[in-house]
Amino acid sequence: MAERRIVIAGTGSGVGKTTVTIGLMAALKRRGLIVQGFKCGPDYIDPTYHTAVTGRASRNLDSWMLPHEVVQEIYVRGSAGADISIIEGVMGFYDGKEATSDRGSTAEISLLTRSPVLLVVNCQSMARSAAAVVKGFQLLNPAVQIAAVLANKAGSEGHYRLVKQAVEQECQVPVIGYLKREEALAIPERHLGLVPSVERGELQPLFDRLAALIAETVNLEQLLEIARAEPLEAEAKLFAKAAEPKRVRIAVAKDAAFHFYYPENLELLEAYGAECVFFSPLAGETVPEDADGLYIGGGFPEEFVSRLSANRQVLGSIRSAIERGLPTLAECGGFMYLTEELETTDGQRYPLAGVIPGRVTMQKRLAALGYREVTGRGDNFLLEAGEKAKGHEFHYSTYTPTGEIPFAYETRGLRGTKQEGYARGNLVAGYTHLHFASNPQMVKRWIARCLEGKKNG
C-alpha cells in the first residue's frame, strides 16, 4: 500500500520553501489529515514552526551528520501514523556539504527517502525562463524525482498561467499552483523571538492565513496524488535495542532560553536507560535534587540574560550540581550560560554561572556557522581522545577564556581545524551541537558515568 511523502525544495535560499511548507502543512491539517514534518539539515528553527503547525514533533534528516541508514530509520520512525510527510529542504535543492557533489543536500535526502519533489521557483520577473530553471534542476541529477513545480511570487494569475504553460511544455511536470507576491506572507525573521512567539500562539493567525491562501491557489488533490510513493523500509538499527529500564535521571533544561535538542538525542538517552526530567531555568526552577546527570542545550540565553542572571538560586543550583560531579553536557547556549559573564552588543555585562572561566561577548554578525567533525581530546568523558562524532555550530557570540583552559574537542570545518569547548572532570561544554546518532557510544558512556556517580554517591 502506498504512503504519501513529498520534499519541498527550492532553487535557492529565500525562495519561499518555509512559507510553502507551513502553508501546505496548515492547509492539509485543516482537511483533517495527520501531517508529519521533517527538515533537511541541522536547523533547529524551522522544525519549531512545523511542530507548532502539525502538533507532531518535527525531525531533522541530515545525510552528512548521520549514516544514510540512520536517516532512513529516523524518517520511518517519525512518519509512523501520519497521512502525509512533508520534508522541507535546506538552501537550494543541490546545496550541501560541498560544491562538487550532492552530499548533505536536499537532493540526497530525496533520494534516500525515495520521495517525490515539489520544486518551489521564484518566478518574479520571468515567464518562459522559469522552464529553463526547472530544466536545469532536472538535468543536473536525473536520478532525482522532480514531480511538480510551485510558482512563488507570481504577479497575477495571468503571470502564473504563462509560467505553467512554459514549464509543463518544456519539462513535462505539472505546475500545481502559485502564491502571489504579497509581503504580508513573509515569515518573520527566524531568530531570537521565534520560539516564545510560537509557544504563545502569536503566529497562529499567520498559519491560518497561509492555509487559506494555499487552499485557494494550489491544487491540493493533485499534490496528494503526486505525493504517493512506495512505503520506505528501514532496518531498526539505532533503536533496535529494546528500551532498557530507567536506571538514571538526567535533568534537561528546556524553555524558551534552552530548547535546541534533536528528538533523537533525548530518545537515545531514554532508550539506553535514562529518564529525562525537564526543568526551566527561565521559570526559576532549580536542578532536580534526584538528578544523576545534567543536559543544557542550545537556545537563546542572550535574549533572556537579565532574567537568567538575576536568578542566583538557579545559577547556584547549576554550579553546585556540576561541582559535586553530575555528568554534564552543555551545548552552545548552555555553554554560554556556564561562563562567568555575558556581554551584550550594547556593552552591558551580566554575571552567569561562573563554572567555566571567561566570558562570552555577543556580536552583531554570525561568529560561526557550519558542520563540524568533532574529535574528542583530553579529559572528555563523552568522547575519548581520538574518538569522532559529528555536529554543527551556529552562534553570534565569541568566548574569551581566562587563562589556559582544557579544551573538549578538536573540530574540523570548511575553514580548517580548531580547539573548541571546555572539558574538566564530569563537565563537557562547547559551542558545537552534537548529534548523538553520529556516535551512540556517547550516550552509553554518559549513562555509565551517571550510574557510576549514583553508585558512589
N, C-alpha and C positions, 0 to 999 in steps of 0.2 A: 504494500500500500504506500502511495506517495505521501511525502510530507511537504510542507511549504517553508522555504527559506529563500532569502534574497540579500545580496550585498548592495548597499547604496554607495556607489563610487563616484568620485569627482574627477574632472580633468585637471584640477589643481586645488590647492588650499584656498579657502574663501569663496568657493564656487556655490556653496549653499547646501552641502551634504547634511549638516546638522539640522538646518531648517526643514529640509525634506524628510529626513529620518524621523524627527519628532512629530512632524505633521502626519506622516503615514502611521506612526505608532498610535497617535491620538485618534485618528480617523478610524482605524481598524478596531481599536478598543471600543470606540463608540458604537461600532456594529455588533459588539458582544464577543469579539474574538479575544482569546488569550494570546498576548503578544510577548515574545521574549527578545530582549535587546542584547546585542553584543557590540563591542568596539574593537576595531583593529588597532594594534599597537599598545603602548604602555599608558595612555592617557587615563587619568582618574576623573576628569571633569565631565566630559560628555556622558559617561555611564551614569553620573548623578542625575542628569536630565532623563535618560532612558528609564531609570528606576522610578523617578517621580511620575512619569507618564504611564508606564505599564503596570506598576505595582509589583514588579518582579525584579530581583537584583540583576543588574546588567553585568556582563562578564567580558574580560579582555581576551582577545585572541591574538597572540603575539608569536609570530613564527621565527623571530630572531632570539628572543629570550628563552623560548621553550622548544623542546624537541617536537617534531611535527606530529608524532602520535599523541603527545600530550595536548596539543592544540585541538586535535580531533576529539579526544576524550572530554576536554572541557566543553566543547560545543555540544556533544551528545548529552552530557550530564545536564548542562544548562537549559537545553531546549526541551527536555522531557516535560510532557504535559502541555506544551504550547501548541496553539493552532498555526502560528507562523513565527519564524525567527527573522528578525531584521538586524543585519550586520552593518554597522556604519563603518565606512572606510576611514583611512587616515591620509592626509595630504593628497597628492594626485594618485591616480589608480596604480601607477607603476613605481611610485616613490617609496623607497625603503632604506635599508642599511647602506646601500652603495649605489653608485650611478651606473654600474655595469651589469647589474642583474636585478631580478625581481625579489631578491632575498629581503624578507621582512616587510613586504609591501602588501597592499590590499589585494593586488592581483594574485599573490601567492596564497593568501588566505582564501580567496575564492576558489582556487584550485584544490587546496587541502580539504575544504568543506564541500567541494563539488557543487558550488552554488551558482545559480543564475545571477547576472549582474545588471543592475539598473544604473546606467551612466548618467550623471547629472551634468548638463552642459550649460554654461553661462552663454546664452545666445544673444546677449546685448550687442547691438551694432553688427549683427551678421544674420544671414539667411542661408543661402546655399553653402556658404563657407562652413556652416555647422556640420554639413555632411563630410567635409574634408577632415574636420577634427575627429569625428566619430570613426571614420575610415582608418585614420592613423592609429587610434586605440585598438581597433580590431586587428590590424596587421602586425603590430609590434610583437604580440604573442598570440598566435592563432589558437592556442590551446584554451585560452580563457573564453567564457561564455557570456559575451555582452548580449543580453537577451532583450533589452529595451532601453529607451532613452527618455529622459525627462528634461524639458526645456525650461531653464530657470531664467528669470529676469526678462521675460518677454514683454515687449512694449504694448502689445494688444493681442487679441485673439487672432486678428489677421496676420500679425507677425508670426505667431505660433504656427499658423497654417502653412506659411512659407517654409519654416524650418522643418515641419513634419513632412511635407512633400519631398523636400530635398533629401533628408536623411533616409526616409523609407525607400525612395527610389534608388539611391546610391549604396546604401548599406544593408538593405534587406532586414532591418529590425524595426519594430514598431516604436513610434514616439507616443507614449501613453498619456501625456498630459503636460501641463506647464504651470508655472507660477509667474505672476506679473512682477514688474519692478515696483515694489511697494516698500518704502523704507520702514513702515510700521512692522514689517515681518522680520526685521533684523533681530536675531537672538542677542540679548545683552552680552557684553563682553564677559567671557567665561573666566573670571579670575576671582578676586578676593571675596566679593559679596555673594557669589553664586549660591553656595550651599545653604547659608541661612535663608536666602530668599526662597529657594526651593522647599526647604523644610517648613517654612511658614505659609506655603501655598500662594505666594505672591505672583508666581508665574503661571498659575492656572488659567487666568484669562488669555494669556498668550497661547497656551496649549490649545484651548478651546477655539481660538481664532484660527490657528493653523489647521486644526482638524476640519473646520468648516470650509476653509479655502481649498484644502487638498480634495475634499469630497466634491467640491464644485467643479474643479478643473482637471482632475486626474481620474482616469478610468480605473477604479479600484477593482472591479471584476476582472479586468484584463491583468492587472498586477497580480491578483491572487492566482490566476491561471498560469502566468509566467513563472511564478514562484514555486510551482510544483516541481519536485525533484525526488529522485530515489532516496530512501532513508539512508543516512550516513551511519555506518557501523564503525565502532572503535573499541578496541580491547581495553578493558579497565585495568590499566597498569598503575597509574598514580594513586588511585583509590581502591585498588584491588584488595588490599589488606583489610580484613574485617576490622571495623572500628573497635579499638581497644577500650576497656573500661577506663573511666576517668580517674586518673591517678594524681594529677596535679591541677592547680588552678592558676591560670595566667590572667593577670589583670590587664585589660586593654583600654587605653584612653580613647574615648570615642565621643566626639561632639563637633560643633562647628569649627573648632580650632584644630582638632586632630581627627581626621576621618579618611585619610588615604590608605586604604587597606584593600589588597586584592582578595576577593572572596575565597579563592583557593588557599591563600596563606592561612586564613583563620580555619578553614575546613581541614587543612592538613594538620594543624595543631590539634583539632578535635579528633581527627581520625587516629592520631598516634597517641592519644591518651590524655589530652589536656582539656580542661573545661575553661572556655573563655568567659571571663566575668568583666562586664563593661562598667566603666565609671567615667564621669565627666569632670575634668579639672576646671572647666569653664563654669560649671554649676556649683563649684566649691566642694566637690566630692573628693575625698582622700583615697589613697590606695587601700583597697580592701585588706583588712588585717590578716585574713587567712590566705592571701595570695602567695603562691610559690614562685611566680615569675612576673615580669612586667614588660609590656609592649606599648611603646609610644610611637605611633605612626606619624606620617606627614600631615600637612594641612596648612592652616593659615594662622599660626600663633601671632604673627606680626599684626594681624588685623584686630586682635583682641589683647594685645600685650599689656595694656594698662590694667585690665581686669585680671589677667593671669599673674601679673607682677604683684598686684595688691593683695592677692590671696596667699598670704605667707603660710597659712596652715597647710594648704595643698602642697605648696613648694617644699615645705618641711617634711611632709609625708613621703614625697617622691625622693627627696635627698636621703631620708632615713632608710627607706626601703633599699635603695642602691647601696648605701654604706653598710647595711647589715648583710649584704651579699645576695639579694634577689637577682637571679639571672635576668638581665635586661637587654632588650634591643630597642634603640631609639633611632628613627629614620627621619632625615630632613627636618621637618618642623619639630619633631621630638628631640632631635639632636640640638637644634637651636634652643629649645626650652631648657635643656640641661646645662647650658653655658652660664657664665657669670652675669652677663647682661646683653640686652639687645638695644642697638642704636637705630632709631628710625631715620628716614630720609631728611627730616627737618632737624635732626641733631638731638632729639630727646633720647635720654637713656633710661632704661628700665631694668632693675635687678631681676634675675631669674633664679633658677635652682642652684647654680653655683657648684654643680658636680664636676663639670668639665671646665678646666682653666682657660679663660679667654672670653672674647665677646664676638657677637655677630653684628654686622652692620648692613642695614637694608640699602639696596641700590635701586636706582630708577630704571635700570635696564637689566635684562636677564644676565645673571652671572654664570650660569652653566645650564646646558641643555644637551641631552643625548644619551644613547645607550652606553652602558658600561660593562665590560668584562671584569669581574672582581676576583682578586686573588687574596686569600687570607694571609696574614702575616702576624708574627709576634704572638702576643697574649690575646688571641681571639678565640673564645670558646665556641663560636658558631662555625667558623671556617678555619680549619687547621692551616698552618703555614704551607703555602703552595696549593691548597685546595681552591677550586674555582666555583663561581656562581655567576649569575647574570642579573642585571638590574638597569636602572636609568636614573639620571639626575635632571632636576628642573627646579631652579630656585633663583630668587632675586637678592639673596644675601651672600656676604662673604664672611668667613670665620678667621679671626686673628687669635692664635693661641698665645697664652702667657708662658713663654719659655718653650723648652723641648717637651713634646708630648708623644705618647706611644700610639702610633697610627694603627688603625684597624685593618686597612686594606691597601692593596695596590690596585688602582683602577686604570683600565685602558679604554680610550675612546678615540674619536676621529683626530683629536689634537694631541695624541700621544698618551704617555703613562704618567701617573702622579700618585703620590701617597695621600691617603684620604681617611678621614674619620678619627676615632679615638677608641682604644680598647685597653681596659685595665681590669683585672680580676673578672668579675661576672658582668661587666658592662661592655657592650659593643654599641657604638653610635657612629653615625656619619650621614652625609648628605645623600648617599645612594639608597634608592628604594630597591630592595631585593625582592625577587620573585622566588618564593620557596620551591616552586615546581621546577626551577632550573637546577636545583640540587637539594632534594628532600632530606639528605643527611643533616642539613642544618636543623630541621625540625626534630629529628631523633636526638641530636646532640643537645639541643635546648631542653627538651623534656627530661633527658637523662641528667642534665645538670640541675634542673629543678628538683628531681627526685633525690638527688644526692644531698642538696641543701635541706630538703624536707626531712630526710633521714637523720642528718647531723644536727638539725635544729631541735 
